[in-house]
Amino acid sequence: LWLFEDASPEMGHAAAGSAALGQNASTAFSNPAGMTRLDRSQMMIGALAIYGDIRFDVEEAEFGGGDGGNASGWIPAGSFAYVHDYSPDLKFGVWLGSYFGLGLDYGSDWAGRYYVQEADFVTFAVNPGVGYRLNDQWSIGAGVSVVYGDLEQKTAINNPGPGVPDGQLKIDTDDWALGYNLGVLFEPTEATRFGLTYRSEVELEFEDTASVSGLGAVLSVVGNILNLTGSEVDMEMYVPASVVLSMYHQFTERFALLGSLTWQESSEFGKTTMTISSETTRELTVDRDFDDTWKYSLGCRYRLAEPWMLSLGVAYSESLVDDDDRTVDMPVDRQWRYAAGIEYDFNEDTTIGAAYVYLDAGDAPVNQNRGALAGALAGDYSTNELHFFGINLNRRF
């Protein structure tokens, strides 16, 4: 869900040390205080291709159906960042991209169609910010996040009765919301620095008219009694808050070690408040029992030769949900990331880079039973992985 891969050079070391590095314009997002380390105005453009291979292995399906095939596929993404060097101590910057989202499409006839057929939660953020150097060791920064969220979900409806085809419930809605981020950079020596950032939660309020189609005779009567068809559905969802503590140490002229510890308030993302407004208004809060999570990352940067920089990294993220509570619309388990990257300095003004990240999202076992209409569904993900391919251009002015 949380995308640390933004096509910046930091992809090459699994985002380890991202809040302490301050090496290019992408620090406008990762830590605005790090902008004070840039001696000139800078621009970064990144292009990202994501390939997901997510395949559910059915162990039990009360109403039958297939395995859904690959629920993911190719997804394009990217980012842009610019930092303006107003003075040696004052910098202004902006970052554009996505850092949170999920998309799945199992098809219409798979075994878990009464749980979900298709689910897409896509975000895009514009994050302007400012960084200020207090003295030789301390810098501070702050920014505002303008976040756009788009939610689309389709679920089959099990119509009672022999030979009655499925109906469908569809939600398609979007919203804009605001958040903020704060950062501190501490540089005790020329070779060592620490960064600390906080990114606030963002509350998205989705509003849509319930789209229900293909109801059989029995459920049509129930829907009319409850006034569900055509009702307005309001949902409150949260992009979770996060805290990142990073370190960077330059051991030699060629070799540097980086690390990060990241906390995410995933428990808030797991709580969705829904209001159904018709002749009778009903409100309920769905709690998925998500846990707050920690991510641990370690990476290094090594200067192979004067124009070439190699990056390597590994990261581990805790599962945000226990096996008993996991559902097929969010097949997230513990996550391992393995990363590598390369940068080439054309000259003192221009650097190009490429990076690859392999994400192993675990078996993500599911064992759910939602009663007579949805039935029992159990299994795990024989393949559950994402591949990130990024290229970037950094230009100094």
N, C-alpha and C positions, 0 to 999 in steps of 0.2 A: 504493500500500500504506500509506504513512504519511499519515494524515489530519491536516493542519494546520487543517482546517475543522471547528470545534467549536461553531458557532453563537454564538460570542462576538463582540464588536465588532471584534476583531483580524482577523476574516475580511475586513473591508473594505479592509485594506491588505496582503493576502496574507501575513499573519502576520509581516510585517517589523517588527522592533523588539520582538517579543513578550516577550523576556527582559529588556528594559529599561523597558518602559512602566509597569507597575504601576498601572494606572488603574482596575481593577475586580477582582471576586473571582476571575476566571478566572486571575489570576496565581498562584493556589495551585497550578496545574498548570504553567504556562509558566515561572515562576521564583518559588519560595516566598519568596525574599528580598524580592521586590517587594511583598509584603503589608505591609511596614513603611511604605509610602507611603500607605496608606489610613488616613484619620484617624478613621473610624468603622467599625463592623461593616457588612458588605455581603453581598448575595446576588445571584447572577446565574442566570437560567433561560434556556436557549436551545433552540429547536426548529429542526431541520434537515431539509430534503428534498433528496435527491440523485437526480439523473436521469443514468443512464449510457447512452450510445449507442456500443456497441462492436460493429463489424461486420467480419467476416473476409472478405476477397476471395480466393477459392481460385484458385491458379495450377496446382497439381498435387495430386492426391489419388489414390493408387494404388488404393484400394478404392472410389472414387466417393463420392457423398453431397452434401448441400446445403451452403450457406454458414453455417448456424446462425442466420441472422437477427440480431436484436439480442440479444447475450449478456448484456445488463444490463437496466436498467429503473429503476423508482422504488424508492428505499430510504429509510425513515424513520430519523432519528437525532436526537440532542440531547445536552445537557450541563447540569450543575448545579454551582454552586460557592458556597461560603459562607466568609467570613473573619470571625473573631471578634476584636474589638478588646479584648484583655485589658489592655493598657497602651499608652502611646505608643510603646514600644520592642519590645513582644512581641505577636505575632499568631499565632493558630491558624486553620488553614483546611482545607477538604476540597474535592475536585473529583471528579465522577462523569461518565463518558462513555467514548467509544471513540476511540482514536487510531491504530489499526492494523488493517487487514483488507482483504479482497477477496472478491467474489462474482461468479460467472459461471455461466450456464446456456445451453449451445449446443443442447440437445435431444438426442434419441436417435439421429437418422439423419444427422447432419451429417458432413462429410468427415473431421473429426478425432476421430471417436467413439472410436477405439482409443487416443487420447492422453488425452482427457478428455471427459466429457459435461456434468458439473456439478461445480463446485468452490466451496466456501464456507469461508472462514477468518475467523471473526468474533471480536472481542475486546471486553471491557468491563472498565473499570478503576475502582477506588475509590482515591483518592490523598489521604490526610490528610497534613498537613505543618505546619511551624512556621517563622516568620520572626523574626529578632532584629536590631535596629539596634545596631551597635557604637558608632557616633558619627555626626556629621552627614554623613559621606561614605560610610561603609561599612555594608552590611547583609549578613547571611548567612541561608540557609534550607536546610531539608532536608525530605524526605517519604518515605513508603513507598507503593509501588504494589501493590495486591492485584488481580491480573489474572485474569480468566476467559477462556478460549479455547475455541471450539467449531469443530471441523473436520468437514466432510462432503465426500466426494468420490465420484463415480460415474464408472466407465470401462467402455466396452463391451469384450467379449472376442471376438476373431475366431475362431470355431469353423471348423476346416478341413473341407472337404467341400462339394460343390455343394448349394445350397438349405438349408444348416444355419443357423438363425437365430443371432444374436449372444447370447452370455452377458453377464454383468455382474459387476463387482467393486465392492463398496461398502464404504466406511469411514465411520463416524459415531461420533464420540467427543468428549469434552471434558476440561478440566483446569483447576485453579487453580494459580497460581504467584505468587511475590513478586519485587519489584524495588525500586529506590529512586531518588530524584533529589536532587541538590544544586544550590544556587544561590548566586550572589554578585551584589550590586548596588553599583556605584560611582557616586557623584554628585559630580563635581568642582565643578560650579556648579549654580545653580538651573535653568539652561536645558539642561544636558547631563548625560546619564547613560549608563552602560554596564552591560549584564547578561551574565552567563556562567552557563550551566546544563549539567549532565550528567545524563542519564537512563540508567540501567543496562540491560543486556540482561535479558530475562525468558525463562527456560527452561520451556517447556511440555512435559510428558511425557504423550503420548496413548497410551491402551491400548484396544484393541478386538479383538473376535473377527472374523476375516476373513469377510465375507459374499460368497460366490460362488454365483451362480445361473445356470442355463441352460447349463451346460457340455455340449458335444457329446461323443460317444463317445471321440474321440481325446484331448481335453484332460481328460476325467474320469479316464482311465487315468493320465495324467501327474500330475494333481493327487493321486490316491491314492498314487502312488509317492513323491511329494515331501511328502505329508502337509500339503498347503496348506489344504484345505477344513476350516474350523473351527479353524484355528490362531490363536493369539493374536498380534496385531501390536502392537508397542510402537514409538512414534516420538518422537524428541526434536526439537523445533523451537524456534527462538529468535526472539523479537521483538527487533530489533536495538537496540544502544545508540546514543545520539546525544549530540552536543555542539552547543550553540547559543551564538553570540556576537552580541549585539545592541547597537545604539546608538540614542539618541534625542536630538534637538536641537531646541529651541524657538527658531526664528529671530525670530519676531515674536509678538505676542499672538494672532494668528490662524493662523499657519502653523508646522507642525513637520514635520521630516523624520525618517524611521526607516529602519533597515536591519538585516539579519541575515545571518549566515553560518552554515550548518548542515552538520554532518558526521554521516553515518549509517554504522554498521558493517554494511552490507547483506551483506557476504561471509559473515557468520555465519548470517544468515537463509537463505542459499542452501545450507547444509549440513544435511542431515537424516539422522540415524542411525536405522536401522530394525532391529528384532530380531523374527524370526519364530520363535515357540516352539511346537513340537509334539513329536513323538518325537525329532526332531533340531533343535536350536536353531541358527539362522543369523543372523548380524549383518552389516550392510553400511551404508556411509555414502554417500549420494548427494550429490554436489557439483555444483550447477548453474552453477558458475563465476561467481557474482555478484561484483561489485566494490563496494567502499566508495564512497559517493557524497557529493557536495556539492550544497547548495542555496543559491542567492543570491537575496535578496529586497530590494526597495526600495519604500518607500511614503511617503505623506504624509497629514497631517491638516490640514484647513482649516476654520476657524470662519466659516461663511457669515454668520450673524447670531447673536445671543445664545443662542437655544435650539437652533440647528442646527449639527451638525458633519458635514463631508463627509470621507470617506476614499477613497483610491485606492492601488493597489499592483500590482506585477508581480513574478513570481518565476520562476526557472529552476532545474530539478533535472536532474542528469546521469542518464543511463540506467544502471541497475544491472546490465545484462547486454549483452554484445556480440551483434550480429545473428546470428552463427553458433550461439549457445547459447540463444537465446530459444525458449520453448515456448508453446503456445496456452493453457496453464492459468495463465500469468502474462504477458499481453501488454503489458508495461510498456516504454516507450521513454523518451527524454528528455521532460521535462514542462515546459510553460509554463503559468503561472497568471496570469490577469488578474482583478483584483478591484475592487469598488466597494462603498461602504457609506454609510449615513446614520444619524445619531443625533439624537434630539430630547429635550431636557430639559423634562419637564413642570414640575418644580420642583427644588429643591435636593436632594430625596430620591429622585426617580424619573427614570430615563432609559430610553427604549425605542429600539431600533435594528433595522435590517435590512441585510443584505449579500448580495452575489451574487459567486460565483467561477466563472469558466470555466476548465476544465483541458483543455489539449490534450496528449494522451499520445503523439502521434507516430504514424508509420506502423507501427512495431513489426514489421518483416519477420520471417518464420519460414521456416526451411528445415531440416526434420528428417527423419531416416529411422531408424526403430527396428526394422528387420528384417522378417522374413516375416509376423509376426502384426499389427503396427501399420502397416507400410508407410511410404512416403514421403508427406510433407505439406509443401507450400510455398505461400506467399502473404503478404499483408500486410493491414493494417487500413485500409480505405478511410475509415472513420469510427472515431475512437478518442478519445472525449471524455466528460467529466463536467461536470455543471452542479450547483452547490451554491446552495441558497436558504435563508438563515438569518434568523431573527428572535430578538431577545433582550430581556429585561427586567432592568434593574439597579435594585436597591433598597438604599438606605442607611438605617441605623437609628441 
